[in-house]
Amino acid sequence: MPAHPISVAIVGLGKIARDQHIPAIEGNPAFELAGVASRNASLPSLRHFTDIGEMLRNAPDIAAVSLCTPPQGRQAQARAALAAGRHVLLEKPPGATVAEIGPLIDLARQNGVTLFATWHSRFAAAVEPARAFLADARIRSVQVTWKEDVRHWHPGQQWIWEPGGLGVFDPGINALSIVTRILPQPFFLTQASLSFPANRAAPIAAELDFADGAGVPVRFDLDWRQTGPQSWDIDVDTDKGRLLLGEGGKTLSLDGQPLLADEDAEYAGIYARFAELIEAGESEVDLSPLVHVADAFMLGRRIEVEPFEDAA
């Protein structure tokens, strides 16, 4: 832990910042929440800036920033912060494109600061135990079912339907972040179908078929129209039994027998890792989940479906 708390500011005070980042920062003694940059919102007793530019000019004491803004404009914000010598944490996805991240990695290195591209689902309790179990297993198949209700999780958020907002891949990339972590071999896309509402520029559902170098099938079914119980399951059939990561990686079972169940501590894990990286003078940027999403848009067959409106 650093000798003094790291002063960190949040850029973009939306739902994810309020629900996850602020409690995680306040619960970690390595950090001190020192300000908010947002055009439309503020927090009592905290310094407020209208944008990141004002913050960088007027608050030299802030050492780190957590970028919780939509991905479409995040590259410019990260570039400004890194150039000013601030550590940067990127919410997922790290950017609106793959190519924009490379220059940020170089800029962080040049300025001796940390760049951390986070994948919060990788910090779910079952992920590392699943990775260890699969390390020496013979995997026969992988089935990912990731279905949720966009009206519940993203009410009125129009940016997710715009180019760069990812649509159903906003939650789907969480599943990809877990699977790219737990499988011992890399995999690649073989075919995809993407369902676009007639009035939207991003998909609302996707069916993806991957395979690894040995031909092991990896299937993803993503849907943002699920009502009732939500589905965040990764089912791996192996020679050691059927491993199931449930609830987005919070639970783990083998052949139906529970092995692990834990509370949500993903963002606590993110900020613990951010502090470690800053202390070590290192960055951590893994783009593999975003690469798979880019491949899906490149290779996927577009299917037009009924228009989607936020109101049911």
N, C-alpha and C positions, 0 to 999 in steps of 0.2 A: 504494500500500500504506500502511496506517496506520502512524504512528510507533511504536506499540507493538501487540503482538498483541491481538486482540479475544478476551477470555475468553468461551468458549461452553460451555454445558452441554447434554447430551443428555437428553431426557425420553422414557423408554420404551426400554429396552435389549433390543430384540428382534433378529430376524435382519437386518433391513434396516439397523439401527443398527450392528451388529457388522460386517456384510459391506461396507457402503458408507460410512456417515457417518464412522465413526471413522478409517478409512484416509484419507479425503478431508481431514478436519480435520488429522490429523497430517502430511499432505503439503503443507499450505498454511501458509506462514510468517505469513500475516495473522491466523491464529487460534491460540489455545491452548486445548486441551481441559481444562476446569477442574472438571468434575463430572458426575455422573450422578444423575438422579432416576428411581427405579424401585422398585416394591414388592417385586420378586422377584429382582433381579439387581444386581450391582455389578462394578466393575473394580478390580484391585489398584492401590494408590497414588493413587487418585482419590477426592475427596470424594463421599460417597454420601448421598442424601436419599431419604426414602420416597416423596415426591411433590413436585410443583412448588410447592405452597404452602410446604412446609418450606424448599425451596431459596430462594424469593423472600424469605422472612423472615430467613434466616440467612446468605445469601451475597450481600450487596450488591455485591460486586466482580464478579460474573458479569454481563456486559453483554449477552449474547445467549443464546437458547435454540433448539434444534432439536427440534421436536415430532415424534417418531417413533412416537407412540401410535396406536391405531386411531382412525379418523375420528369415531366416534360421540361421544367425549368431548373432542374436541380444541378445540372452540370455547371452552369454559370455561377451559381451560388457556391458550389464546392470549390471551383477554381479561385474565386475571390477570397474565400476563407483560407485556403492553402497558401495562396500567394502572400497573405497577410500573416503567415506563420501560426495559424490556428490548427489544432487537431480537428478532424472531421469524421463524424459518424453518419453514414448514409442509411436511411430506411430502405427497405426493399421495395421495388427493385432498385439497384444502384443507379440506374439511369433509364432514359427513354430509348437509348440505342446501345449497342455493344461497343462500338468504336469510340464513343465519347469518354470511356472510363480510362483507357490507356494513358492519355495525357495527364489525367489526374494522379495516377500512380507515379508518373515521372515527376510531377510538380511536388508531390508530398516528399519524395526522396530528395529533391533538390533543396527543399526548405527545412528538412530535418524534422518533419512532423508526421503524425500518424493519420493514415486513411483506413477506415474500417467500413467495409461494405457488409452490412449485417444481413443474415438470414435467420429471423427469429425462431422459425420452426426447428432449426437444427439444435436449439437449446432446450427443446422438449425432453422430458426425463427419459423416454424410452429410446431415444435416437442412438446414443452411444452404446447402450447394452445390445441393441439390435445390430449395430455395426460389428461389435465383437462376436456375436453369435454367427453372423454371416461370413466372417472372414475366412473360415475354413469349411464352409458348407458348400454342397453342390446344389446350386439353385436351378429349379426346373421352370419356374414362371413367377412373374410379379404382376399383381392386379392392384391398381390404385383407383379408388372411388372417392372423388372429392366433389361433393355436391352441397351447396348451401344457398341461402336465400339472400340475394343481393339487396332486396328492399330492407331487410333487417340490418345487415352489416354495413351498407353504404347508402343510407337514405339520402336522396337528393344530390348525390355527388356526381356531377355531370362529367368531370374530367376523366373518370374511368371509362367513359364511352367514346372519348376522343382518341385520335391517333396518338400512340405513346402511352395511353392509359391502361392498356393490356386487356380490358374486359375481364372475362372469366380467368385469364391467366394471372390476374392480381391475386386471387387465392390459389390458383393452380401452381403458381411458381413456388408456393410454400411446400407443396407436395414434391415438386421437382428438387427443391433444396434438400429435403430429407432423403429422397431416393439416391441422389448423386452422392450423398454422404455415406449411406449405409451399404450400397452395393460395392463389392470388391473390384468389379471390372467396369470400365466406362461403357456406355451404351449410346446408340444413335438412332435418330428418327428414320423410320421406313415409310410410313404413310400417316396422313392426318386428315380429318374432316373438321372444319370450323363452321359453326352455326352463327350467322350474323343476323340480328333483327333488321328488318327492312329499314328502320329509321335510325340505326346506330352504326358507328364506324369501328366498333370493336366487337368481338364475338361474345356470345352469352353461353355457349357450350362448345366442347371440343372432345373428339375421340382421337387418341394418339396411340400409334403402335411404334414401339422401339424394339431394338435387339442389341445384345452385346456381341462381341467378336465370335463367341461360340454359338450364336443364334438363339440364346435364351430370350423368350418373348417378355416384354415389359409393356403392359397396357395401362393407359390412363383414360378414365372417363370423368370429365369435368363438366359441371353444370351449375349455373347460377340461378336456376328456377326452382330449386328444391324448397318445398314448404314442409312444416312439421319438423321432425327430428332431422338434424344435419348429419352429413356423412363425410368423415375425414379418415379413411381407412387405407392402410397399405398391407396387402396380403401377399406373403412370400412363401411359395411352396418349395421345400428343400428336402434333401435326403435325411435331415435331422428332425423333420416335422414341419408343420405349417405355422409360420410365425406371423402374427397379426399385430401391427401397430395401430391402435385405435385412438379416436379423439384427437387427431392431429399430432400424435406422438406422445400423448400423456399416459397411455396404457400400453401394456405389452402382454401377449399371451402366446402359448405354444400348444398347439392341438387343442385349443379351447380352454386350457388351464391358465388362469391368471399368473403372471410373473411379476408384474409391476403396475402400480397405479400411483400417480402423483398429481399434485396441484400444479397450476400454471405458474411457472417461474422463468418463462422464456426471456423476458426483458431484464430480469435481475441477472440472468446469465450473460446477456449482451453487455450490460454495463460493467460487470466483473471482468469480462474479456477486454473491453475497451480500456479499462484502467491498466490491465496487464500489458497491453500493446503500447500504451503511452509510456509506461514505466520502462519497458524494454527498448523503446525507440524504434518500433517496428510497425509495419502496415499489414493488413490482411484483406485481400480482395480475391474472391473466387467468383468468376463469371459463368461457371458452367450452367447453373439454372437458367440464366438469362440467354445463354447461347441456345439452349434447347427451345426456349420460347421463340427466339428469332428464327430457328429452323422450322418451327411449326407454321409461322406466318409465311415462310419461303416455300415450303413444300405442301402446305395444307390446301385441300380442296374447299373452296368457299361454298356454303349452302345458305341461301336466304330463308329466314323463318319469319314468323309473324312479328309485327312491331312490338316493342317493349316500352311501357311507361312505368314510371316510379310508383304511381298509385295503382293498387291492385284492381 
